[in-house]
Amino acid sequence: MALLRENQHRTSSLLTLGLLNFFIYGTTVIFAAFFQLYLQDIGMNKLEIGILLATGPLISLLAHPFWRLMSDRSHNIRLILLVMLIGLLAIGHLLFRVDTFQMLYLVIMLVFFFQSPLLAQSNTMTLGYTTDTKQRYETYRLWGSLGWATAALAAGIMIDATGKNGFSLLFSIMLVLAIGSALILPSSRFTADTPWIRGREFRQVLKNKYFVIFIILGFFIAIPNSINALFMPLFIRDLGGSRLSVGIAVFLSTLLEMVVFVLLDRYLKNRITYFVGSLTIVSILFALRWDLMADATHPIQIILIQLLHAITFGGFFYIGNRLIAVLLPRSLRTAGQAVYSFTLSGVTGIIAGLLGGFTFQDFGPVIMYQMGMLMTLFAAIGFGALWYHFHKNGYPTITSQQQP
């Protein structure tokens, strides 16, 4: 009987962990896909929205190490996650009541301070709970993807029905459910397994010329992708689309992304020429995607074009992580992942907000997406040249590195 109760308790705990991922990812997509529409509704133009949203990646560069340090000191990621969720709920409640742009900028920085590291913290906690169990981390990441897709669709319907107040209501509901899930999740005292990265490791990573080339080319992929993530909802609205159209676009792209991950994991061979060749193809598809966006004249076209998100962003994200494992020895992969995240999520997010907002406001969406197309074509040429180099000369150090 005791063993049965223990098994039931573990099953209940892991179900709660799945729900927690569902609600955290759901909260994140509501903010990521619909907050810019809220800002437009209260009178901000595209440039002002871009400047405001560019503060998010900037604040995240400080927020991530801060909350990581708090987790390490407390040895209780669940507690720190609860603090972040409650803080986000309190600040988010204030966010929708400020009446000046100056206060809005101040409050949004606090929102980003609590919100930007949420996914990283929840992923670390999920890994901790599933370690030494028969449960797979990917199962709970799937819960998160379902939350992302479902919340995007629900938000589109609800905000269309209730107006801008529906955004704050749904945002608060998802946060309360996330807090409730975290409260009933059994406490477990663990921290991240990865040690703090030292400056020497970063310097060693940056001495790998092929890794640096990959990061530079990835820069030209990530900027237009971030611009699209920030301004695609506004483009849909400018073309007469509803918030539901935005939700459908996000919903469809998220569902297909998981299929792409599964197919790549099964069929993509662990060779550097396959990885770089695939990145060349992905870059060409990115260029096609932005060219199609520049020609779009109806919301349904954007929804259909968003289906390419799964192949382009999903493919680039997955293959990029696999490529890092080939380019760098095991001892430097954590530092390489940190550089990858810092550059292609943090720095490019800041540039995307400023550059995208300026271009959209002063020159329109067509020029903005054509600029993105040119950037990704440059990356495609670079990856193609890199593939040719590896095809002719190989990558000598690959045989001396421990493959994952």
TORNU-461756 format. One record per residue (C-alpha): residue in three letters; x, y, z. Coordinates in steps of 0.1 Angstrom, whole numbers, plus 5000, padded with zeros to 4 digits. Example, Ala and Ser with C-alpha at 12.3 -4.5 7.8 and 13.67 -1.06 7.14 Angstrom:
BEGIN
ala512349555078 ser513749895071 
//
This chain:
BEGIN
met500050005000 ala502850245009 leu504550174975 leu501150234957 arg500750564975 glu504250664966 asn503650584930 gln500450774930 his502151074946 arg504951074920 thr502451044891 ser500451334906 ser503651544910 leu504751484874 leu501251574861 thr501451904881 leu504951964866 gly503351924831 leu500552174840 leu503152414853 asn505052404820 phe501752444802 phe500752764821 ile504252924821 tyr504652884783 gly501053004779 thr501753314799 thr504853384778 val503153354744 ile500353584755 phe502953844763 ala505153774733 ala502453774706 phe499754024719 phe501454284741 gln502554484711 leu498954494700 tyr497954634734 leu500654904731 gln499254994697 asp495755014712 ile496955264738 gly498455494712 met502055394706 asn503555394671 lys505755124657 leu509055294666 glu507955354702 ile506754984704 gly510154874690 ile512155084715 leu510054964744 leu510254594734 ala514054624728 thr514454684766 gly513354314771 pro516454144758 leu518654414775 ile517054354809 ser517253984804 leu521054004802 leu520954114838 ala517953914850 his519253574839 pro522453574860 phe520553734889 trp517953464892 arg520453194885 leu522453324915 met519353324936 ser518552964927 asp522152854935 arg522053024969 ser518652894979 his519152544964 asn515352564957 ile514452654921 arg510752594928 leu510852874954 ile512653114931 leu510253034903 leu507353114927 val508953444936 met509253524899 leu505653434891 ile504253624920 gly506453924912 leu505253914876 leu501653894886 ala502054204909 ile503954414884 gly501754294855 his498754414874 leu500354754876 leu501354754840 phe497854784827 arg497055084850 val499855324843 asp498755634826 thr502055794813 phe504655664789 gln507355734814 met505755504840 leu505055244813 tyr508855224804 leu509755184841 val507154924848 ile507854724816 met511554694827 leu510354534859 val508054304840 phe510954184818 phe513154144849 phe510653884862 gln509353744829 ser512453704806 pro514153414826 leu510953224833 leu511352964805 ala515052904814 gln514252854851 ser511252624844 asn513352414820 thr516052374846 met513452284873 thr511952024849 leu515351864843 gly515851844881 tyr512451674887 thr512851424858 thr516551334866 asp516850974878 thr513250894868 lys511750714838 gln510151034827 arg511651214797 tyr512351594797 glu510951614762 thr507551504775 tyr507251814797 arg508752044770 leu505751914749 trp503452034776 gly505052374772 ser504552374735 leu500852274739 gly500452564764 trp502152804739 ala499852694711 thr496652674731 ala497053004749 ala497853184716 leu494553064701 ala492553134733 ala494053484736 gly493153574701 ile489453464707 met489253634742 ile490853964733 asp488753994702 ala485653944723 thr486554164753 gly488954424738 lys492354524753 asn491154444789 gly490954084778 phe494754084775 ser495354174812 leu492553934823 leu493953634805 phe497553714814 ser496553724851 ile494453404848 met497453204833 leu499753344860 val497453244888 leu497152894874 ala500952874871 ile501352984907 gly498852734919 ser500652454900 ala503952554915 leu502452564950 ile501152214949 leu504352074933 pro506351894960 ser509452084970 ser512751954957 arg516052104966 phe518352114936 thr520052364915 ala521352374879 asp523952114872 thr526052344850 pro528852544868 trp529352914863 ile531352984831 arg534753144835 gly536253404812 arg538953164801 glu536252934786 phe534753214767 arg538053314753 gln538752954742 val535352934725 leu536053254706 lys539353124693 asn537452864673 lys537153044639 tyr534352814626 phe532252874657 val532753254653 ile531753234617 phe528653034626 ile527653304652 ile528253584628 leu526153424600 gly523453324626 phe523353694635 phe521953774601 ile519353494605 ala518253594640 ile517753964634 pro514953934608 asn513453644627 ser513253854658 ile511854144638 asn509053924625 ala508353784660 leu507954144673 phe506054304644 met504154024626 pro501154074649 leu501154454640 phe501454364603 ile498354134605 arg496354414622 asp497454674596 leu496154434569 gly492754424587 gly493254094605 ser491854024639 arg493653914671 leu492253574664 ser494253574631 val497453634652 gly496553354675 ile495953114646 ala499253204630 val501153134663 phe499052814669 leu499752654636 ser503552734636 thr503952594671 leu502252264664 leu504352194633 glu507552294651 met507451974673 val507051764642 val510151924626 phe512151844658 val511151484657 leu511951444620 leu515351614623 asp516251404653 arg515451084634 tyr516851154600 leu519651414603 lys523051244603 asn525651364628 arg528051504603 ile529251864601 thr528651874563 tyr525051764569 phe524552034596 val526052324576 gly524352204543 ser521052194562 leu521652544576 thr522252664540 ile518852524530 val517152674561 ser518653014553 ile517253004517 leu513852904531 phe514153204555 ala514753434526 leu511753284507 arg509653344538 trp510553714542 asp510053764504 leu506553614507 met505853834537 ala506954144518 asp504354054491 ala501553964516 thr498354174512 his495853974533 pro496053824568 ile495353474556 gln498553494535 ile500553564567 ile498953284585 leu499953044557 ile503453184555 gln503853134593 leu503752764586 leu507252804574 his508252904609 ala508452544620 ile510852454592 thr512952774594 phe513252874630 gly512652524643 gly515352384619 phe517852664626 phe517452624664 tyr517752244664 ile520652224639 gly522452514655 asn522552334688 arg523752014672 leu526452204653 ile527852354685 ala528252004699 val530451914668 leu532452234666 leu533352244703 pro534751994727 arg532451884756 ser534252104781 leu533452424761 arg529952344750 thr528252524779 ala530252834771 gly529452794735 gln525752774742 ala525953084764 val527553284735 tyr524953144712 ser522053254734 phe523653584743 thr524153674706 leu521253524689 ser518553594715 gly519853884736 val521854114713 thr519754054682 gly516554114702 ile517754464710 ile518754534674 ala515454394661 gly513354614683 leu515154934673 leu515854854636 gly512454684630 gly510554964647 phe512355234628 thr512055064594 phe508354964599 gln507455314611 asp509355514584 phe509455284554 gly506755024559 pro506554644562 val507554574526 ile510954734530 met511354584565 tyr510854224552 gln512954284520 met515754394543 gly515254064562 met515353874529 leu518754034520 met520153954554 thr519253584552 leu520553554516 phe523853684529 ala523753414556 ala522853144530 ile525853244508 gly528053224539 phe526752884550 gly527052764515 ala530752864513 leu531352704547 trp529752384535 tyr531952384504 his535052434527 phe534152134549 his533151924520 lys536551974504 asn538851984535 gly536851824563 tyr536951934599 pro540151784613 thr539351814650 ile536051634648 thr537651294653 ser539351404685 gln536251544701 gln533851334721 gln530551314704 pro527451344725 
//
